[in-house]
Amino acid sequence: MDDVLVTGLGALSPLGAGVDAFWRGMHAADTGPTRVPDPLARMDHPLMYLVPEADLPDGPPERDGLPLGRGSQFALAAVREAVADAGLVAPPGPDMGPDTGPDAGPDAGPGALGGGVDPRRVAVALSTGMGDTDLHEGWWTGEAPESGRWAPAFPLASVVGGWLGAQGVNTCVSNACAASGYALSVGADLIRSGEADVVIAGGAEAYSRVALACFNRLGAIDPERCRPFAVERRGTVFGEGAAVLVLESATHARARGARTVYGRLAGAGWSCDAYHATAPEPSGEQIERAMREALREAGTGAEVGTVSGTGSGGLGFVIPHGTGTELNDVVESRVLGALTPRTPLYSVKALIGHTGGAAGAFAALAASLVLHHKTLPPNVPVGERDPECGVPLPSGSAPMTGAYGLVNAYAFGGNNISLVFGEAAA
């Protein structure tokens, strides 16, 4: 079966615009949430890890006559970087006009694809939890877009597909905080089944007053910061942004001479707790099932108690779901302690908060960068560790000792997904 390679990356995050800013921020390990600049955020803890104002996209305000919200604008910014990084966008030409190519604005197109790529073989699988809900929240409070037109809440994939000219599958996944993990897995399946050669996959999430208020009402927001696995953690803190990976079949990447291969999506495992609408199943049986399936599909040879970061061909790191909520962190820690003992963890959520429907994509982005640079950055300090969360969270950077990284993403409704990313073949 053809490998699914990662040939392009794009990001817009609380660390700034671009993948380079994200990687630098991973090493700086010094972030924190801020109060949302929303006078209507009347709640106990109106905190969030926000995209810096200087890095906010300057549009487009609409696409094909429909207003676009913050989520779609974030997605377009990350996609634009990812496809340029992968060498998939057409350079400006006499027949294409100024609004195409790698330097084109996010409202450019249609038909930004270049390099001889068949648009019928390019798919889009993006995810979000709240989409462009900010538009709808604005309408409820008298802040409608200038056009005054209604717009759907989840247009991300169609907006990106329209800009890119992708004529394959265009789908938006929205099963809460596991959504972008599922989107990446769907993308890999499209490639392995022969339905697509290239899939633009990832997720985007933006500030939503409703979402933040709901989690405040649930008592699930930490008053200080996102502190996964810390003894004093009191909930999560949300973040916003977009992370996008270009997935591509190895055969197609070789044929077109792909410039960079960051790694490969080697395995995926899905499961559902079928237990509770919001709480994780306490035994962790189904999250273990998802991890085992992903490790088995990747061919890591993983068995309970044998996976560690000590072997050059084994598991080098784990990027956990770890949200900072009490039961979630304990359950995941217990399973990881049994299945991947001694394997170091890197917490993306301690760095940029819980990005909801984009969380799996940000974890996958981080995993791809770790594999590419062969370095595991330091974790953001979270304070004293919970003795029930006996997982290694290194405080300093270290060379990666294994060939694989495990990514976990879990969600309300008991939705679980694990992904394994591996080093690119020599």
TINUKOL-674038 format. One line per field, with one value per residue (C-alpha): residue number from 0; residue in three letters; y, x, z. Coordinates in steps of 0.5 Angstrom, whole numbers, plus 500, padded with zeros to 3 digits. Layout:
! TINUKOL-674038
pos = (NUM  ...) .
code = (ala  ...) .
py = (Y  ...) .
px = (X  ...) .
pz = (Z  ...) .
! end
This chain:
! TINUKOL-674038
pos = (0  1  2  3  4  5  6  7  8  9  10  11  12  13  14  15  16  17  18  19  20  21  22  23  24  25  26  27  28  29  30  31  32  33  34  35  36  37  38  39  40  41  42  43  44  45  46  47  48  49  50  51  52  53  54  55  56  57  58  59  60  61  62  63  64  65  66  67  68  69  70  71  72  73  74  75  76  77  78  79  80  81  82  83  84  85  86  87  88  89  90  91  92  93  94  95  96  97  98  99  100  101  102  103  104  105  106  107  108  109  110  111  112  113  114  115  116  117  118  119  120  121  122  123  124  125  126  127  128  129  130  131  132  133  134  135  136  137  138  139  140  141  142  143  144  145  146  147  148  149  150  151  152  153  154  155  156  157  158  159  160  161  162  163  164  165  166  167  168  169  170  171  172  173  174  175  176  177  178  179  180  181  182  183  184  185  186  187  188  189  190  191  192  193  194  195  196  197  198  199  200  201  202  203  204  205  206  207  208  209  210  211  212  213  214  215  216  217  218  219  220  221  222  223  224  225  226  227  228  229  230  231  232  233  234  235  236  237  238  239  240  241  242  243  244  245  246  247  248  249  250  251  252  253  254  255  256  257  258  259  260  261  262  263  264  265  266  267  268  269  270  271  272  273  274  275  276  277  278  279  280  281  282  283  284  285  286  287  288  289  290  291  292  293  294  295  296  297  298  299  300  301  302  303  304  305  306  307  308  309  310  311  312  313  314  315  316  317  318  319  320  321  322  323  324  325  326  327  328  329  330  331  332  333  334  335  336  337  338  339  340  341  342  343  344  345  346  347  348  349  350  351  352  353  354  355  356  357  358  359  360  361  362  363  364  365  366  367  368  369  370  371  372  373  374  375  376  377  378  379  380  381  382  383  384  385  386  387  388  389  390  391  392  393  394  395  396  397  398  399  400  401  402  403  404  405  406  407  408  409  410  411  412  413  414  415  416  417  418  419  420  421  422  423  424  425) .
code = (met  asp  asp  val  leu  val  thr  gly  leu  gly  ala  leu  ser  pro  leu  gly  ala  gly  val  asp  ala  phe  trp  arg  gly  met  his  ala  ala  asp  thr  gly  pro  thr  arg  val  pro  asp  pro  leu  ala  arg  met  asp  his  pro  leu  met  tyr  leu  val  pro  glu  ala  asp  leu  pro  asp  gly  pro  pro  glu  arg  asp  gly  leu  pro  leu  gly  arg  gly  ser  gln  phe  ala  leu  ala  ala  val  arg  glu  ala  val  ala  asp  ala  gly  leu  val  ala  pro  pro  gly  pro  asp  met  gly  pro  asp  thr  gly  pro  asp  ala  gly  pro  asp  ala  gly  pro  gly  ala  leu  gly  gly  gly  val  asp  pro  arg  arg  val  ala  val  ala  leu  ser  thr  gly  met  gly  asp  thr  asp  leu  his  glu  gly  trp  trp  thr  gly  glu  ala  pro  glu  ser  gly  arg  trp  ala  pro  ala  phe  pro  leu  ala  ser  val  val  gly  gly  trp  leu  gly  ala  gln  gly  val  asn  thr  cys  val  ser  asn  ala  cys  ala  ala  ser  gly  tyr  ala  leu  ser  val  gly  ala  asp  leu  ile  arg  ser  gly  glu  ala  asp  val  val  ile  ala  gly  gly  ala  glu  ala  tyr  ser  arg  val  ala  leu  ala  cys  phe  asn  arg  leu  gly  ala  ile  asp  pro  glu  arg  cys  arg  pro  phe  ala  val  glu  arg  arg  gly  thr  val  phe  gly  glu  gly  ala  ala  val  leu  val  leu  glu  ser  ala  thr  his  ala  arg  ala  arg  gly  ala  arg  thr  val  tyr  gly  arg  leu  ala  gly  ala  gly  trp  ser  cys  asp  ala  tyr  his  ala  thr  ala  pro  glu  pro  ser  gly  glu  gln  ile  glu  arg  ala  met  arg  glu  ala  leu  arg  glu  ala  gly  thr  gly  ala  glu  val  gly  thr  val  ser  gly  thr  gly  ser  gly  gly  leu  gly  phe  val  ile  pro  his  gly  thr  gly  thr  glu  leu  asn  asp  val  val  glu  ser  arg  val  leu  gly  ala  leu  thr  pro  arg  thr  pro  leu  tyr  ser  val  lys  ala  leu  ile  gly  his  thr  gly  gly  ala  ala  gly  ala  phe  ala  ala  leu  ala  ala  ser  leu  val  leu  his  his  lys  thr  leu  pro  pro  asn  val  pro  val  gly  glu  arg  asp  pro  glu  cys  gly  val  pro  leu  pro  ser  gly  ser  ala  pro  met  thr  gly  ala  tyr  gly  leu  val  asn  ala  tyr  ala  phe  gly  gly  asn  asn  ile  ser  leu  val  phe  gly  glu  ala  ala  ala) .
py = (500  507  511  517  523  530  535  541  545  551  555  561  560  564  564  568  567  561  555  558  562  556  552  558  558  551  552  558  555  561  563  565  566  573  576  576  583  582  587  582  576  576  570  568  566  570  567  565  564  568  569  576  582  583  577  577  575  582  578  576  579  574  569  568  573  570  573  569  569  568  561  561  566  563  556  560  563  556  553  558  557  549  549  554  550  544  547  546  553  556  561  568  567  571  567  567  574  577  573  566  563  563  571  571  573  569  571  569  563  559  555  556  549  549  544  540  537  534  538  532  528  534  533  538  535  540  541  545  545  552  554  561  562  569  571  568  571  578  578  576  582  587  586  583  583  589  585  583  576  570  565  557  556  551  553  552  546  549  556  553  548  554  558  552  549  542  538  532  531  537  535  539  534  537  532  536  536  530  533  535  528  525  529  527  520  521  524  518  514  518  517  509  508  511  517  522  524  530  532  538  536  540  544  551  554  561  565  564  567  562  556  560  561  554  552  557  554  547  550  547  553  554  561  561  557  551  546  539  533  539  537  544  544  546  545  547  554  555  557  559  558  554  548  545  539  537  529  526  519  517  516  522  526  522  524  531  532  534  539  537  531  532  525  520  519  511  509  511  508  510  508  511  510  510  512  519  525  529  525  520  513  512  505  508  502  505  510  504  501  507  507  500  500  506  503  496  500  504  497  500  493  496  491  493  495  495  501  506  512  508  504  508  504  505  510  517  521  522  528  527  530  532  538  540  537  532  526  526  527  521  516  518  518  511  508  511  509  502  502  507  507  512  515  523  527  534  538  542  545  547  552  554  552  547  549  545  542  544  541  534  538  542  536  533  539  539  532  533  538  534  528  533  537  530  534  534  541  543  543  549  549  547  547  541  534  530  524  520  523  519  521  524  531  533  540  541  540  533  529  525  517  514  514  515  520  518  523  523  527  526  529  530  524  519  520  518  518  516  518  515  519  516  519  519  514  515) .
px = (500  503  505  501  507  506  509  507  505  501  499  496  497  497  505  504  503  507  510  517  513  510  517  520  514  515  522  521  516  513  506  499  492  489  482  478  477  469  465  459  464  460  463  467  474  474  481  483  490  489  492  496  492  498  498  490  489  486  480  477  471  467  467  463  458  458  461  466  468  474  475  474  479  484  483  485  491  494  492  495  502  501  500  506  510  508  510  502  500  501  506  503  503  500  494  492  492  495  490  494  500  504  503  496  491  487  481  485  483  479  485  491  493  499  505  501  497  490  485  480  485  486  481  480  478  478  475  472  468  465  466  464  459  462  458  452  454  454  448  445  448  447  453  452  457  456  453  448  447  446  452  453  457  461  464  471  472  468  471  478  476  474  480  484  480  480  475  476  472  471  468  468  469  465  465  468  475  477  475  481  484  479  480  487  485  479  485  489  484  482  489  490  483  485  480  485  493  493  489  489  487  487  483  481  478  476  474  466  463  458  463  467  461  458  465  465  458  460  466  471  475  482  482  490  492  492  496  495  497  498  496  493  489  482  480  482  483  481  486  485  488  489  494  494  498  498  498  500  501  508  508  505  510  516  513  512  519  516  521  520  517  516  514  508  502  503  497  490  485  478  474  468  467  459  459  457  456  462  465  471  470  474  477  480  479  477  482  487  484  485  492  493  490  494  501  499  497  504  508  511  511  507  505  503  509  514  514  519  523  529  530  531  525  520  516  520  514  507  503  497  490  491  486  487  481  481  479  481  488  488  485  490  496  494  493  500  503  501  502  508  512  518  516  516  510  510  504  501  495  500  503  497  491  486  484  478  476  483  487  489  491  496  498  500  503  508  509  511  516  519  520  523  528  529  528  523  522  521  514  511  512  505  507  507  505  499  501  496  499  505  507  514  514  521  523  528  529  532  534  529  531  525  522  515  510  503  498  491  485  479  472  465  461  466  470  477  482  490  495  502  507  513  520  520  523  530) .
pz = (500  498  504  506  506  509  504  506  513  515  521  524  532  538  537  531  523  520  521  523  529  531  532  535  540  541  543  547  552  554  553  557  556  555  557  550  548  548  552  552  555  561  565  570  566  559  558  551  548  542  535  536  533  528  525  524  517  513  510  505  508  503  498  492  495  502  509  512  519  523  522  515  515  519  515  508  512  514  507  503  507  507  499  498  502  498  492  489  488  481  479  477  469  463  463  470  472  479  484  483  485  492  493  491  497  500  496  490  485  483  480  485  484  479  478  473  479  477  481  480  485  490  496  502  509  514  521  526  532  532  525  523  529  530  524  527  534  531  528  535  538  532  529  522  516  512  506  511  507  511  511  513  520  517  510  511  506  501  502  501  496  492  493  491  485  489  485  489  496  500  507  513  520  526  532  537  539  536  529  526  528  524  518  517  518  513  508  509  507  501  499  500  497  491  491  491  490  495  501  504  511  518  522  524  531  533  539  540  546  546  547  552  556  556  558  564  566  566  571  566  565  569  572  570  564  561  566  563  568  574  581  581  574  574  567  560  557  549  544  537  530  524  523  516  513  506  505  499  496  496  488  487  491  487  481  481  485  492  495  502  506  513  515  514  517  518  522  525  530  532  537  541  549  548  555  557  553  556  561  559  560  567  565  558  555  548  548  549  543  539  541  539  533  530  533  530  523  523  524  531  534  540  545  552  556  551  547  549  546  547  540  534  530  536  539  540  543  545  544  548  548  556  556  564  566  572  569  562  564  569  565  559  564  566  559  557  563  561  553  552  559  559  552  553  552  549  551  545  550  555  550  546  550  547  540  540  533  531  537  533  527  531  535  528  526  532  531  524  526  531  526  521  526  530  536  542  545  552  555  558  565  569  576  581  577  579  582  579  572  572  565  563  561  560  561  556  549  547  541  538  539  536  529  531  534  537  537  541  540  544  544  547  545  547  540  540  535  535  529  529  525  522  519  512  508  506) .
! end
